[in-house]
Amino acid sequence: MGIPHFLVIPYPVLGHVNPLVHLSQILAKHGCKISFLNTEFSHKRLNSAGLDYLKGSGIKFVTLPDGLDPEDDRSDQKKVVFSIKNNMPSMLPKLIKDVNALDVENNITCVVVTMSMAWALKVGNKLGLKGALLWPASATSLALCDCIPRLIHEGIIDSHGVPSKKQEIQLSQNMPLVDTQNFPWHGHDKLHFDHIVQEMQTIKLGEFWLCNTTYDLEPAAFSLSPRLLPIGPLMPNESSKISFWQEDLACLEWLDQQLPQSVVYVSFGSLAVMDPNQFKELALGLDFLNKPFLWVVRPCNDKMVKHAYPNEFHGRNGKIVEWAPQKKILSHPAIACFISHCGWNSTIEGVYSGVPFLCWPFAKDQLVNKSYICDVWEIGLGLVKDENGLISKEEIRMKVKQLLEDKGIKARSLKLKELTMKNIAKDGQSSKNLESFINWAK
């Protein structure tokens, strides 16, 4: 019998691509073969240094078109999702055939997808291939999506996903209360909600739902679904992390010159878009801190407003970069805290580094992640909007001060880091889970 050959297919955003890259590296280390399928557009954008490194570690890249024109706006996620769904499924069988023809001894045996690519599990299933899902967000948000039929049945939401009333519900005993306004699909239209419902049905073709988390971080989520398998934290080797933008490595030299635990790190991930007024207020807030700060301001694409810094912004204490090696930054001794959008990858990286959070969620699962950070793990504080719907510079200064003076938060952050890292040690729970997943694939 040949060795397991995985065809891995991420939805083309960094928050999906990178966790699947890390999983692929682990599988390759265990002697598995990996064919990594990107959309042509996404693949062209990836930085060549990361790609070259990965090719060297035995990961083969293949591509298919996403069905959109080169000039189409790919920041419109709905457009991308539906174009992929309409175009890629019919092309996948031929791609699988072509990959298999190049390696007759070791044909593809298993398809692993992230959310929004579940159609590929259907294609694989028809061809007699095993299937699994890598869920890039928290296990809790997957459990919430999995409970949609129950939530409709109990009258908590209607068939459009809209809450019947504003309330907090608890899915199971040990789970934090979830505000119905914070459901991962809240604020989206019926089309998006139906897409999630359909995806949840299709991903049942995957025998495992792998999650970049640990039992300790969200134990109750695992009691809700037997398919959930925590294999986290998936921590990248920094040279293999791939990105759509060039990382600014000079910021690490700048950090070396700062005092221990003195720098406020600010980053809102690869998708969140900030309102121009809020952007100005944040800039003034960072000046107002009178502390060194490192701020990641993603390069604008043409469809977005260029970032306008207010005239009175000096930025003397800080460094602003377009993109940065986040894992290296978070584990740097100069970092005091992390102002974050609470996307799951950033949350896991912050926990892994033992850094306190100042939570600034934008959408979807970020609101649920914030409640874990602030209410369950108690390793961060939330920011509160003023009457104009803005987080003011005064609020930013006050919360940073409060966070850095709170010795309990720092102590809990370090304790959680220790707990989390135990999972990926040789006999850790996540390591054992990964092993049983690989044995299943064999």
DOFI-971420 format. One record per residue (C-alpha): residue number from 1; residue in three letters; x, y, z. Coordinates in nm, 2 decimals, always signed. Example, Ala and Ser with C-alpha at 12.3 -4.5 7.8 and 13.67 -1.06 7.14 Angstrom:
BEGIN
<r 1, 'Ala', <+1.23, -0.45, +0.78>>
<r 2, 'Ser', <+1.37, -0.11, +0.71>>
END
This chain:
BEGIN
<r 1, 'Met', <+0.00, +0.00, +0.00>>
<r 2, 'Gly', <+0.13, +0.35, -0.09>>
<r 3, 'Ile', <+0.17, +0.63, +0.16>>
<r 4, 'Pro', <-0.12, +0.88, +0.22>>
<r 5, 'His', <-0.14, +1.15, -0.04>>
<r 6, 'Phe', <-0.34, +1.45, +0.07>>
<r 7, 'Leu', <-0.50, +1.70, -0.17>>
<r 8, 'Val', <-0.55, +2.01, +0.04>>
<r 9, 'Ile', <-0.77, +2.29, -0.07>>
<r 10, 'Pro', <-0.80, +2.62, +0.12>>
<r 11, 'Tyr', <-1.04, +2.90, +0.05>>
<r 12, 'Pro', <-0.82, +3.18, -0.09>>
<r 13, 'Val', <-0.77, +3.41, +0.21>>
<r 14, 'Leu', <-0.46, +3.41, +0.43>>
<r 15, 'Gly', <-0.66, +3.30, +0.74>>
<r 16, 'His', <-0.74, +2.97, +0.56>>
<r 17, 'Val', <-0.42, +2.93, +0.36>>
<r 18, 'Asn', <-0.17, +2.95, +0.64>>
<r 19, 'Pro', <-0.33, +2.70, +0.89>>
<r 20, 'Leu', <-0.35, +2.45, +0.60>>
<r 21, 'Val', <+0.02, +2.52, +0.51>>
<r 22, 'His', <+0.11, +2.44, +0.87>>
<r 23, 'Leu', <-0.09, +2.12, +0.87>>
<r 24, 'Ser', <+0.06, +2.02, +0.54>>
<r 25, 'Gln', <+0.41, +2.06, +0.68>>
<r 26, 'Ile', <+0.33, +1.84, +0.98>>
<r 27, 'Leu', <+0.18, +1.58, +0.75>>
<r 28, 'Ala', <+0.49, +1.60, +0.51>>
<r 29, 'Lys', <+0.72, +1.55, +0.82>>
<r 30, 'His', <+0.52, +1.23, +0.89>>
<r 31, 'Gly', <+0.61, +1.10, +0.54>>
<r 32, 'Cys', <+0.28, +1.19, +0.37>>
<r 33, 'Lys', <+0.26, +1.34, +0.02>>
<r 34, 'Ile', <+0.09, +1.68, -0.02>>
<r 35, 'Ser', <-0.06, +1.84, -0.33>>
<r 36, 'Phe', <-0.17, +2.19, -0.23>>
<r 37, 'Leu', <-0.44, +2.35, -0.45>>
<r 38, 'Asn', <-0.46, +2.73, -0.48>>
<r 39, 'Thr', <-0.67, +2.94, -0.71>>
<r 40, 'Glu', <-0.45, +3.08, -0.99>>
<r 41, 'Phe', <-0.51, +3.44, -0.87>>
<r 42, 'Ser', <-0.42, +3.36, -0.51>>
<r 43, 'His', <-0.11, +3.16, -0.60>>
<r 44, 'Lys', <+0.03, +3.45, -0.81>>
<r 45, 'Arg', <+0.00, +3.68, -0.51>>
<r 46, 'Leu', <+0.19, +3.46, -0.26>>
<r 47, 'Asn', <+0.54, +3.56, -0.17>>
<r 48, 'Ser', <+0.80, +3.36, -0.35>>
<r 49, 'Ala', <+1.03, +3.31, -0.05>>
<r 50, 'Gly', <+0.76, +3.12, +0.15>>
<r 51, 'Leu', <+0.66, +2.91, -0.16>>
<r 52, 'Asp', <+1.02, +2.81, -0.23>>
<r 53, 'Tyr', <+1.07, +2.70, +0.13>>
<r 54, 'Leu', <+0.76, +2.49, +0.11>>
<r 55, 'Lys', <+0.84, +2.32, -0.22>>
<r 56, 'Gly', <+1.17, +2.22, -0.05>>
<r 57, 'Ser', <+0.98, +2.06, +0.23>>
<r 58, 'Gly', <+0.80, +1.83, -0.02>>
<r 59, 'Ile', <+0.47, +2.02, -0.08>>
<r 60, 'Lys', <+0.37, +2.03, -0.44>>
<r 61, 'Phe', <+0.15, +2.32, -0.56>>
<r 62, 'Val', <-0.12, +2.29, -0.82>>
<r 63, 'Thr', <-0.37, +2.56, -0.93>>
<r 64, 'Leu', <-0.72, +2.60, -1.09>>
<r 65, 'Pro', <-0.89, +2.92, -1.20>>
<r 66, 'Asp', <-1.15, +3.08, -0.97>>
<r 67, 'Gly', <-1.37, +3.17, -1.26>>
<r 68, 'Leu', <-1.34, +3.55, -1.21>>
<r 69, 'Asp', <-1.18, +3.79, -1.45>>
<r 70, 'Pro', <-0.83, +3.94, -1.36>>
<r 71, 'Glu', <-0.99, +4.28, -1.29>>
<r 72, 'Asp', <-1.28, +4.15, -1.07>>
<r 73, 'Asp', <-1.29, +4.28, -0.71>>
<r 74, 'Arg', <-1.18, +3.98, -0.51>>
<r 75, 'Ser', <-1.23, +4.16, -0.18>>
<r 76, 'Asp', <-1.60, +4.09, -0.24>>
<r 77, 'Gln', <-1.60, +3.75, -0.06>>
<r 78, 'Lys', <-1.95, +3.66, -0.17>>
<r 79, 'Lys', <-1.85, +3.70, -0.54>>
<r 80, 'Val', <-1.54, +3.48, -0.49>>
<r 81, 'Val', <-1.73, +3.21, -0.30>>
<r 82, 'Phe', <-2.00, +3.17, -0.56>>
<r 83, 'Ser', <-1.77, +3.19, -0.86>>
<r 84, 'Ile', <-1.55, +2.92, -0.71>>
<r 85, 'Lys', <-1.86, +2.70, -0.64>>
<r 86, 'Asn', <-1.98, +2.74, -1.00>>
<r 87, 'Asn', <-1.65, +2.69, -1.17>>
<r 88, 'Met', <-1.40, +2.47, -0.98>>
<r 89, 'Pro', <-1.60, +2.15, -0.91>>
<r 90, 'Ser', <-1.62, +2.05, -1.28>>
<r 91, 'Met', <-1.24, +2.10, -1.32>>
<r 92, 'Leu', <-1.13, +1.91, -1.01>>
<r 93, 'Pro', <-1.17, +1.54, -1.13>>
<r 94, 'Lys', <-0.93, +1.62, -1.42>>
<r 95, 'Leu', <-0.68, +1.78, -1.19>>
<r 96, 'Ile', <-0.69, +1.48, -0.96>>
<r 97, 'Lys', <-0.64, +1.25, -1.26>>
<r 98, 'Asp', <-0.34, +1.46, -1.38>>
<r 99, 'Val', <-0.18, +1.46, -1.03>>
<r 100, 'Asn', <-0.23, +1.08, -1.00>>
<r 101, 'Ala', <-0.08, +1.02, -1.35>>
<r 102, 'Leu', <+0.25, +1.18, -1.23>>
<r 103, 'Asp', <+0.27, +0.95, -0.92>>
<r 104, 'Val', <+0.11, +0.62, -1.01>>
<r 105, 'Glu', <+0.25, +0.45, -0.69>>
<r 106, 'Asn', <+0.10, +0.71, -0.46>>
<r 107, 'Asn', <-0.24, +0.84, -0.58>>
<r 108, 'Ile', <-0.44, +1.09, -0.39>>
<r 109, 'Thr', <-0.62, +0.92, -0.10>>
<r 110, 'Cys', <-0.77, +1.20, +0.10>>
<r 111, 'Val', <-0.91, +1.55, +0.04>>
<r 112, 'Val', <-0.88, +1.82, +0.32>>
<r 113, 'Val', <-1.06, +2.15, +0.27>>
<r 114, 'Thr', <-1.14, +2.46, +0.47>>
<r 115, 'Met', <-1.48, +2.62, +0.50>>
<r 116, 'Ser', <-1.64, +2.74, +0.17>>
<r 117, 'Met', <-1.46, +2.46, -0.02>>
<r 118, 'Ala', <-1.68, +2.18, +0.09>>
<r 119, 'Trp', <-1.79, +2.11, -0.27>>
<r 120, 'Ala', <-1.45, +1.94, -0.31>>
<r 121, 'Leu', <-1.55, +1.68, -0.04>>
<r 122, 'Lys', <-1.84, +1.59, -0.27>>
<r 123, 'Val', <-1.61, +1.55, -0.57>>
<r 124, 'Gly', <-1.37, +1.34, -0.37>>
<r 125, 'Asn', <-1.65, +1.13, -0.22>>
<r 126, 'Lys', <-1.77, +1.04, -0.57>>
<r 127, 'Leu', <-1.41, +0.93, -0.66>>
<r 128, 'Gly', <-1.39, +0.71, -0.35>>
<r 129, 'Leu', <-1.15, +0.94, -0.16>>
<r 130, 'Lys', <-1.15, +1.00, +0.22>>
<r 131, 'Gly', <-1.23, +1.36, +0.33>>
<r 132, 'Ala', <-1.17, +1.59, +0.62>>
<r 133, 'Leu', <-1.23, +1.96, +0.71>>
<r 134, 'Leu', <-0.97, +2.19, +0.86>>
<r 135, 'Trp', <-1.18, +2.46, +1.04>>
<r 136, 'Pro', <-0.97, +2.78, +1.05>>
<r 137, 'Ala', <-1.18, +2.95, +1.33>>
<r 138, 'Ser', <-1.26, +2.84, +1.69>>
<r 139, 'Ala', <-1.42, +2.51, +1.76>>
<r 140, 'Thr', <-1.70, +2.71, +1.93>>
<r 141, 'Ser', <-1.79, +2.89, +1.61>>
<r 142, 'Leu', <-1.81, +2.55, +1.43>>
<r 143, 'Ala', <-2.03, +2.41, +1.70>>
<r 144, 'Leu', <-2.25, +2.72, +1.67>>
<r 145, 'Cys', <-2.29, +2.66, +1.29>>
<r 146, 'Asp', <-2.35, +2.29, +1.35>>
<r 147, 'Cys', <-2.63, +2.39, +1.59>>
<r 148, 'Ile', <-2.82, +2.60, +1.33>>
<r 149, 'Pro', <-3.11, +2.34, +1.29>>
<r 150, 'Arg', <-3.14, +2.32, +1.67>>
<r 151, 'Leu', <-3.14, +2.70, +1.70>>
<r 152, 'Ile', <-3.42, +2.73, +1.44>>
<r 153, 'His', <-3.62, +2.44, +1.60>>
<r 154, 'Glu', <-3.60, +2.62, +1.94>>
<r 155, 'Gly', <-3.71, +2.95, +1.79>>
<r 156, 'Ile', <-3.38, +3.13, +1.88>>
<r 157, 'Ile', <-3.33, +3.22, +1.51>>
<r 158, 'Asp', <-3.56, +3.21, +1.21>>
<r 159, 'Ser', <-3.49, +3.03, +0.88>>
<r 160, 'His', <-3.29, +3.34, +0.76>>
<r 161, 'Gly', <-3.06, +3.32, +1.06>>
<r 162, 'Val', <-3.21, +3.63, +1.22>>
<r 163, 'Pro', <-3.24, +3.61, +1.61>>
<r 164, 'Ser', <-3.60, +3.62, +1.73>>
<r 165, 'Lys', <-3.49, +3.86, +2.01>>
<r 166, 'Lys', <-3.17, +4.00, +2.16>>
<r 167, 'Gln', <-3.06, +3.75, +2.42>>
<r 168, 'Glu', <-2.77, +3.55, +2.55>>
<r 169, 'Ile', <-2.78, +3.17, +2.51>>
<r 170, 'Gln', <-2.57, +2.88, +2.63>>
<r 171, 'Leu', <-2.53, +2.59, +2.40>>
<r 172, 'Ser', <-2.41, +2.35, +2.66>>
<r 173, 'Gln', <-2.33, +2.37, +3.03>>
<r 174, 'Asn', <-1.97, +2.48, +3.04>>
<r 175, 'Met', <-1.99, +2.70, +2.74>>
<r 176, 'Pro', <-1.97, +3.08, +2.77>>
<r 177, 'Leu', <-2.29, +3.27, +2.71>>
<r 178, 'Val', <-2.32, +3.38, +2.34>>
<r 179, 'Asp', <-2.51, +3.69, +2.25>>
<r 180, 'Thr', <-2.74, +3.62, +1.96>>
<r 181, 'Gln', <-2.61, +3.93, +1.79>>
<r 182, 'Asn', <-2.26, +3.77, +1.79>>
<r 183, 'Phe', <-2.35, +3.46, +1.59>>
<r 184, 'Pro', <-2.09, +3.40, +1.32>>
<r 185, 'Trp', <-2.34, +3.47, +1.04>>
<r 186, 'His', <-2.50, +3.77, +1.21>>
<r 187, 'Gly', <-2.52, +4.08, +0.99>>
<r 188, 'His', <-2.50, +3.88, +0.67>>
<r 189, 'Asp', <-2.79, +3.83, +0.42>>
<r 190, 'Lys', <-3.00, +3.52, +0.36>>
<r 191, 'Leu', <-2.77, +3.42, +0.07>>
<r 192, 'His', <-2.47, +3.40, +0.31>>
<r 193, 'Phe', <-2.67, +3.22, +0.58>>
<r 194, 'Asp', <-2.80, +2.96, +0.33>>
<r 195, 'His', <-2.44, +2.91, +0.21>>
<r 196, 'Ile', <-2.33, +2.83, +0.57>>
<r 197, 'Val', <-2.63, +2.59, +0.61>>
<r 198, 'Gln', <-2.54, +2.41, +0.29>>
<r 199, 'Glu', <-2.17, +2.40, +0.38>>
<r 200, 'Met', <-2.25, +2.24, +0.72>>
<r 201, 'Gln', <-2.44, +1.97, +0.54>>
<r 202, 'Thr', <-2.16, +1.90, +0.29>>
<r 203, 'Ile', <-1.88, +1.90, +0.54>>
<r 204, 'Lys', <-2.05, +1.60, +0.70>>
<r 205, 'Leu', <-1.88, +1.41, +0.42>>
<r 206, 'Gly', <-1.56, +1.47, +0.61>>
<r 207, 'Glu', <-1.50, +1.22, +0.88>>
<r 208, 'Phe', <-1.29, +1.45, +1.08>>
<r 209, 'Trp', <-1.34, +1.82, +1.16>>
<r 210, 'Leu', <-0.98, +1.93, +1.25>>
<r 211, 'Cys', <-0.96, +2.24, +1.46>>
<r 212, 'Asn', <-0.66, +2.47, +1.54>>
<r 213, 'Thr', <-0.74, +2.47, +1.91>>
<r 214, 'Thr', <-0.69, +2.26, +2.22>>
<r 215, 'Tyr', <-0.93, +2.08, +2.47>>
<r 216, 'Asp', <-0.81, +2.32, +2.74>>
<r 217, 'Leu', <-0.91, +2.64, +2.55>>
<r 218, 'Glu', <-1.27, +2.54, +2.46>>
<r 219, 'Pro', <-1.35, +2.21, +2.63>>
<r 220, 'Ala', <-1.73, +2.25, +2.61>>
<r 221, 'Ala', <-1.73, +2.28, +2.23>>
<r 222, 'Phe', <-1.61, +1.92, +2.19>>
<r 223, 'Ser', <-1.90, +1.78, +2.39>>
<r 224, 'Leu', <-2.13, +1.92, +2.11>>
<r 225, 'Ser', <-1.99, +1.73, +1.82>>
<r 226, 'Pro', <-1.80, +1.40, +1.81>>
<r 227, 'Arg', <-1.63, +1.49, +1.48>>
<r 228, 'Leu', <-1.43, +1.78, +1.62>>
<r 229, 'Leu', <-1.07, +1.70, +1.67>>
<r 230, 'Pro', <-0.83, +1.96, +1.82>>
<r 231, 'Ile', <-0.48, +1.95, +1.67>>
<r 232, 'Gly', <-0.36, +2.30, +1.78>>
<r 233, 'Pro', <-0.19, +2.52, +1.82>>
<r 234, 'Leu', <-0.07, +2.49, +1.46>>
<r 235, 'Met', <+0.24, +2.70, +1.49>>
<r 236, 'Pro', <+0.43, +2.79, +1.17>>
<r 237, 'Asn', <+0.79, +2.78, +1.12>>
<r 238, 'Glu', <+0.82, +3.15, +1.04>>
<r 239, 'Ser', <+1.01, +3.10, +0.71>>
<r 240, 'Ser', <+0.72, +2.89, +0.58>>
<r 241, 'Lys', <+0.44, +3.13, +0.65>>
<r 242, 'Ile', <+0.31, +3.26, +0.33>>
<r 243, 'Ser', <+0.16, +3.60, +0.27>>
<r 244, 'Phe', <+0.02, +3.83, +0.00>>
<r 245, 'Trp', <+0.24, +4.12, +0.11>>
<r 246, 'Gln', <+0.61, +4.16, +0.17>>
<r 247, 'Glu', <+0.69, +4.13, +0.54>>
<r 248, 'Asp', <+0.89, +4.42, +0.69>>
<r 249, 'Leu', <+1.17, +4.25, +0.88>>
<r 250, 'Ala', <+1.33, +4.58, +0.99>>
<r 251, 'Cys', <+1.06, +4.60, +1.26>>
<r 252, 'Leu', <+1.24, +4.32, +1.45>>
<r 253, 'Glu', <+1.56, +4.52, +1.47>>
<r 254, 'Trp', <+1.35, +4.81, +1.59>>
<r 255, 'Leu', <+1.20, +4.59, +1.86>>
<r 256, 'Asp', <+1.55, +4.48, +1.97>>
<r 257, 'Gln', <+1.61, +4.84, +2.07>>
<r 258, 'Gln', <+1.30, +4.88, +2.29>>
<r 259, 'Leu', <+1.27, +4.80, +2.66>>
<r 260, 'Pro', <+1.12, +4.47, +2.77>>
<r 261, 'Gln', <+0.74, +4.47, +2.78>>
<r 262, 'Ser', <+0.72, +4.83, +2.66>>
<r 263, 'Val', <+0.57, +4.80, +2.30>>
<r 264, 'Val', <+0.20, +4.80, +2.21>>
<r 265, 'Tyr', <+0.15, +4.58, +1.90>>
<r 266, 'Val', <-0.15, +4.67, +1.68>>
<r 267, 'Ser', <-0.27, +4.45, +1.39>>
<r 268, 'Phe', <-0.61, +4.37, +1.25>>
<r 269, 'Gly', <-0.53, +4.07, +1.03>>
<r 270, 'Ser', <-0.56, +4.03, +0.65>>
<r 271, 'Leu', <-0.92, +4.13, +0.59>>
<r 272, 'Ala', <-1.07, +4.38, +0.84>>
<r 273, 'Val', <-1.13, +4.72, +0.69>>
<r 274, 'Met', <-1.14, +5.02, +0.93>>
<r 275, 'Asp', <-1.37, +5.32, +0.88>>
<r 276, 'Pro', <-1.15, +5.64, +0.79>>
<r 277, 'Asn', <-1.27, +5.83, +1.11>>
<r 278, 'Gln', <-1.19, +5.54, +1.33>>
<r 279, 'Phe', <-0.85, +5.51, +1.16>>
<r 280, 'Lys', <-0.77, +5.87, +1.25>>
<r 281, 'Glu', <-0.89, +5.82, +1.61>>
<r 282, 'Leu', <-0.67, +5.51, +1.64>>
<r 283, 'Ala', <-0.36, +5.70, +1.51>>
<r 284, 'Leu', <-0.42, +5.98, +1.76>>
<r 285, 'Gly', <-0.48, +5.72, +2.03>>
<r 286, 'Leu', <-0.14, +5.56, +1.96>>
<r 287, 'Asp', <+0.03, +5.90, +1.98>>
<r 288, 'Phe', <-0.16, +5.98, +2.30>>
<r 289, 'Leu', <-0.03, +5.66, +2.47>>
<r 290, 'Asn', <+0.32, +5.81, +2.50>>
<r 291, 'Lys', <+0.46, +5.45, +2.45>>
<r 292, 'Pro', <+0.64, +5.28, +2.17>>
<r 293, 'Phe', <+0.40, +5.11, +1.94>>
<r 294, 'Leu', <+0.43, +4.88, +1.63>>
<r 295, 'Trp', <+0.13, +4.92, +1.40>>
<r 296, 'Val', <+0.06, +4.71, +1.10>>
<r 297, 'Val', <-0.13, +4.91, +0.83>>
<r 298, 'Arg', <-0.20, +4.68, +0.54>>
<r 299, 'Pro', <-0.14, +4.82, +0.19>>
<r 300, 'Cys', <-0.46, +4.95, +0.04>>
<r 301, 'Asn', <-0.60, +4.80, -0.27>>
<r 302, 'Asp', <-0.74, +5.03, -0.54>>
<r 303, 'Lys', <-1.10, +4.97, -0.43>>
<r 304, 'Met', <-1.04, +5.10, -0.08>>
<r 305, 'Val', <-0.99, +5.45, +0.05>>
<r 306, 'Lys', <-0.63, +5.53, +0.10>>
<r 307, 'His', <-0.54, +5.55, +0.47>>
<r 308, 'Ala', <-0.54, +5.92, +0.57>>
<r 309, 'Tyr', <-0.34, +6.00, +0.88>>
<r 310, 'Pro', <-0.46, +6.30, +1.07>>
<r 311, 'Asn', <-0.24, +6.62, +1.04>>
<r 312, 'Glu', <-0.17, +6.62, +1.41>>
<r 313, 'Phe', <-0.04, +6.26, +1.41>>
<r 314, 'His', <+0.33, +6.25, +1.49>>
<r 315, 'Gly', <+0.39, +5.88, +1.53>>
<r 316, 'Arg', <+0.73, +5.96, +1.69>>
<r 317, 'Asn', <+0.71, +5.68, +1.94>>
<r 318, 'Gly', <+0.61, +5.42, +1.69>>
<r 319, 'Lys', <+0.69, +5.22, +1.38>>
<r 320, 'Ile', <+0.43, +5.16, +1.11>>
<r 321, 'Val', <+0.47, +4.87, +0.87>>
<r 322, 'Glu', <+0.26, +4.73, +0.59>>
<r 323, 'Trp', <+0.29, +4.37, +0.69>>
<r 324, 'Ala', <+0.49, +4.19, +0.96>>
<r 325, 'Pro', <+0.61, +3.85, +1.08>>
<r 326, 'Gln', <+0.35, +3.83, +1.36>>
<r 327, 'Lys', <+0.46, +3.52, +1.54>>
<r 328, 'Lys', <+0.82, +3.65, +1.58>>
<r 329, 'Ile', <+0.68, +3.99, +1.70>>
<r 330, 'Leu', <+0.44, +3.84, +1.96>>
<r 331, 'Ser', <+0.72, +3.62, +2.11>>
<r 332, 'His', <+0.96, +3.92, +2.13>>
<r 333, 'Pro', <+1.04, +4.03, +2.48>>
<r 334, 'Ala', <+0.97, +4.39, +2.40>>
<r 335, 'Ile', <+0.60, +4.33, +2.34>>
<r 336, 'Ala', <+0.37, +4.45, +2.62>>
<r 337, 'Cys', <+0.03, +4.38, +2.47>>
<r 338, 'Phe', <-0.16, +4.30, +2.15>>
<r 339, 'Ile', <-0.44, +4.53, +2.01>>
<r 340, 'Ser', <-0.62, +4.27, +1.80>>
<r 341, 'His', <-0.93, +4.21, +1.59>>
<r 342, 'Cys', <-0.94, +3.87, +1.76>>
<r 343, 'Gly', <-0.94, +3.66, +1.44>>
<r 344, 'Trp', <-0.88, +3.30, +1.55>>
<r 345, 'Asn', <-0.52, +3.27, +1.40>>
<r 346, 'Ser', <-0.42, +3.59, +1.58>>
<r 347, 'Thr', <-0.59, +3.47, +1.90>>
<r 348, 'Ile', <-0.40, +3.14, +1.90>>
<r 349, 'Glu', <-0.07, +3.31, +1.82>>
<r 350, 'Gly', <-0.12, +3.56, +2.11>>
<r 351, 'Val', <-0.22, +3.28, +2.35>>
<r 352, 'Tyr', <+0.09, +3.08, +2.24>>
<r 353, 'Ser', <+0.31, +3.38, +2.31>>
<r 354, 'Gly', <+0.16, +3.46, +2.65>>
<r 355, 'Val', <+0.06, +3.82, +2.55>>
<r 356, 'Pro', <-0.23, +4.01, +2.70>>
<r 357, 'Phe', <-0.50, +4.13, +2.46>>
<r 358, 'Leu', <-0.69, +4.45, +2.40>>
<r 359, 'Cys', <-0.99, +4.33, +2.19>>
<r 360, 'Trp', <-1.12, +4.51, +1.89>>
<r 361, 'Pro', <-1.34, +4.26, +1.70>>
<r 362, 'Phe', <-1.49, +4.36, +1.37>>
<r 363, 'Ala', <-1.72, +4.07, +1.27>>
<r 364, 'Lys', <-1.83, +3.71, +1.26>>
<r 365, 'Asp', <-1.65, +3.47, +1.50>>
<r 366, 'Gln', <-1.42, +3.75, +1.63>>
<r 367, 'Leu', <-1.70, +3.86, +1.88>>
<r 368, 'Val', <-1.72, +3.51, +2.03>>
<r 369, 'Asn', <-1.33, +3.49, +2.05>>
<r 370, 'Lys', <-1.34, +3.82, +2.24>>
<r 371, 'Ser', <-1.57, +3.67, +2.50>>
<r 372, 'Tyr', <-1.33, +3.38, +2.55>>
<r 373, 'Ile', <-1.03, +3.62, +2.58>>
<r 374, 'Cys', <-1.21, +3.86, +2.82>>
<r 375, 'Asp', <-1.46, +3.65, +3.01>>
<r 376, 'Val', <-1.34, +3.29, +3.00>>
<r 377, 'Trp', <-0.96, +3.29, +2.99>>
<r 378, 'Glu', <-0.95, +3.65, +3.14>>
<r 379, 'Ile', <-0.63, +3.74, +2.95>>
<r 380, 'Gly', <-0.75, +4.07, +2.80>>
<r 381, 'Leu', <-0.99, +4.36, +2.80>>
<r 382, 'Gly', <-1.25, +4.49, +2.55>>
<r 383, 'Leu', <-1.26, +4.84, +2.40>>
<r 384, 'Val', <-1.59, +5.03, +2.43>>
<r 385, 'Lys', <-1.73, +5.26, +2.16>>
<r 386, 'Asp', <-1.85, +5.61, +2.24>>
<r 387, 'Glu', <-2.18, +5.77, +2.15>>
<r 388, 'Asn', <-2.05, +5.83, +1.79>>
<r 389, 'Gly', <-1.98, +5.46, +1.75>>
<r 390, 'Leu', <-1.60, +5.52, +1.76>>
<r 391, 'Ile', <-1.34, +5.38, +2.00>>
<r 392, 'Ser', <-1.19, +5.71, +2.12>>
<r 393, 'Lys', <-0.82, +5.79, +2.18>>
<r 394, 'Glu', <-0.90, +5.84, +2.55>>
<r 395, 'Glu', <-1.06, +5.49, +2.56>>
<r 396, 'Ile', <-0.75, +5.34, +2.40>>
<r 397, 'Arg', <-0.51, +5.51, +2.64>>
<r 398, 'Met', <-0.72, +5.42, +2.95>>
<r 399, 'Lys', <-0.75, +5.05, +2.85>>
<r 400, 'Val', <-0.38, +5.01, +2.76>>
<r 401, 'Lys', <-0.29, +5.16, +3.10>>
<r 402, 'Gln', <-0.54, +4.94, +3.28>>
<r 403, 'Leu', <-0.42, +4.63, +3.09>>
<r 404, 'Leu', <-0.05, +4.68, +3.16>>
<r 405, 'Glu', <-0.11, +4.75, +3.53>>
<r 406, 'Asp', <-0.30, +4.43, +3.58>>
<r 407, 'Lys', <-0.05, +4.17, +3.70>>
<r 408, 'Gly', <-0.33, +3.90, +3.71>>
<r 409, 'Ile', <-0.39, +3.93, +3.34>>
<r 410, 'Lys', <-0.02, +3.89, +3.26>>
<r 411, 'Ala', <+0.01, +3.59, +3.50>>
<r 412, 'Arg', <-0.30, +3.42, +3.35>>
<r 413, 'Ser', <-0.16, +3.48, +2.99>>
<r 414, 'Leu', <+0.17, +3.30, +3.08>>
<r 415, 'Lys', <-0.02, +3.01, +3.25>>
<r 416, 'Leu', <-0.24, +2.97, +2.95>>
<r 417, 'Lys', <+0.06, +2.97, +2.72>>
<r 418, 'Glu', <+0.22, +2.69, +2.92>>
<r 419, 'Leu', <-0.11, +2.48, +2.91>>
<r 420, 'Thr', <-0.14, +2.54, +2.53>>
<r 421, 'Met', <+0.21, +2.44, +2.45>>
<r 422, 'Lys', <+0.18, +2.12, +2.64>>
<r 423, 'Asn', <-0.07, +2.00, +2.37>>
<r 424, 'Ile', <+0.19, +1.99, +2.10>>
<r 425, 'Ala', <+0.46, +1.82, +2.30>>
<r 426, 'Lys', <+0.55, +1.46, +2.22>>
<r 427, 'Asp', <+0.27, +1.31, +2.43>>
<r 428, 'Gly', <+0.04, +1.61, +2.42>>
<r 429, 'Gln', <-0.33, +1.57, +2.34>>
<r 430, 'Ser', <-0.31, +1.75, +2.00>>
<r 431, 'Ser', <+0.00, +1.54, +1.90>>
<r 432, 'Lys', <-0.19, +1.22, +1.98>>
<r 433, 'Asn', <-0.50, +1.34, +1.78>>
<r 434, 'Leu', <-0.28, +1.42, +1.48>>
<r 435, 'Glu', <-0.13, +1.08, +1.50>>
<r 436, 'Ser', <-0.47, +0.91, +1.50>>
<r 437, 'Phe', <-0.57, +1.13, +1.20>>
<r 438, 'Ile', <-0.27, +1.02, +1.00>>
<r 439, 'Asn', <-0.32, +0.65, +1.09>>
<r 440, 'Trp', <-0.68, +0.69, +0.97>>
<r 441, 'Ala', <-0.56, +0.83, +0.64>>
<r 442, 'Lys', <-0.32, +0.54, +0.61>>
END
